[in-house]
């Protein structure tokens, strides 16, 4: 998750300083959208349900980000991750659909991750990610 923290901070700081003029709208208000330009971003997802880690999923995903500005100030950013990850325990391959919202003001983020396995396993995760402490906390896990 430290990679994710570094990546998000680097991305947000770079965009704030270089792309304010690329916003839609007037007076620095609008959104800037872009997709990942490389083969993938490595993620490591701990699947914790009932306080116990039941899966560890790793792999590469791509993302689409949208930065939202108001009067030239970054208000929040949304990231949509997609791709495939593999279970370290069962080798099951999961399709990932993750929506992550980074709140610039609070420096913590919420996300919703849908993981569908090729052997029938399905997880739906709601999580909080703290950018300052690099702590990834599952607040809700749904699985059959």
Beta strands, then each sheet from edge to edge (+ up, - down):
strand 1: 30-35
strand 2: 41-49
strand 3: 52-70
strand 4: 73-87
strand 5: 93-103
strand 6: 108-117
strand 7: 122-130
strand 8: 135-143
sheet 1: 1+ 3- 2+
sheet 2: 1+ 3- 4+ 5- 6+ 7- 8+
end
